Amino acid sequence: MNDIYIFSDANLLEQLNKGKYELGFYRVKFYTINGMPASEKTDTTGEFFLYPSGGTLRDSDMNIVFYSPKFDTYKGFIPPGKK
């Protein structure tokens, strides 16, 4: 079984498909290491915010922790529910 809280592009997209678009972002949750999304299971999780109009994933302090053109609407990404 896939653990959607392990940070990866596929798990981010899966959370977007299940999540709600609000005020220009999606709320997602991932395991963390030192406050950063972790690519392995850890004892801590954190809430992050994906802003598709820029392809940025931000932490709870709004610091950019990840950018990907795959999730950037200016590079052709169409957010779930916006098709």
C-alpha positions in Angstrom: 0.0 0.0 0.0 1.3 3.5 -0.9 1.7 5.9 1.9 0.6 9.3 0.5 2.5 11.2 3.2 5.9 10.2 1.8 7.1 13.1 -0.3 7.1 12.4 -4.1 5.6 13.9 -7.2 3.1 11.0 -7.4 2.0 11.4 -3.8 1.7 15.2 -4.1 -0.5 14.7 -7.2 -2.6 12.1 -5.4 -3.2 14.5 -2.5 -4.1 17.3 -4.9 -6.7 15.0 -6.6 -8.3 14.3 -3.2 -7.9 17.8 -1.8 -9.7 21.1 -2.1 -8.4 24.2 -3.9 -8.9 27.2 -1.7 -7.7 30.8 -1.9 -5.2 29.9 -4.6 -3.6 26.9 -2.9 -4.0 23.2 -1.9 -3.2 22.0 1.6 -1.1 18.8 1.7 0.6 16.8 4.4 3.9 15.0 4.4 6.3 13.4 6.8 9.1 15.8 7.7 12.8 15.8 8.5 13.8 19.1 10.1 10.6 20.7 8.8 11.2 19.7 5.2 9.1 17.1 3.3 10.7 13.7 3.7 11.0 11.0 1.1 10.7 8.3 3.8 8.3 7.7 6.7 9.2 9.6 9.9 7.6 10.2 13.3 6.6 13.8 12.4 4.3 15.3 9.7 3.8 18.8 8.6 1.2 20.8 6.6 2.3 22.4 3.4 0.7 24.5 0.8 1.0 24.0 -3.0 0.5 27.2 -5.0 0.0 26.0 -8.6 0.3 29.5 -10.0 4.1 29.3 -9.6 4.6 25.6 -8.8 5.8 26.2 -5.3 5.3 24.2 -2.2 5.5 26.3 1.0 5.8 25.4 4.6 3.6 26.8 7.4 5.8 29.9 7.6 5.2 30.4 3.8 8.9 29.6 3.0 9.3 27.9 -0.4 10.5 24.4 0.2 10.1 23.0 -3.3 9.5 24.1 -6.9 8.6 22.0 -9.8 7.5 23.1 -13.3 5.3 19.9 -13.3 3.0 21.7 -10.8 3.3 25.2 -12.3 0.3 26.5 -14.2 2.5 28.9 -16.2 4.3 25.8 -17.5 1.1 24.0 -18.5 -0.1 22.3 -15.3 -3.8 22.0 -15.0 -4.8 21.7 -11.3 -7.3 18.9 -10.4 -10.9 20.3 -10.4 -9.8 23.1 -12.8 -10.1 21.1 -16.0 
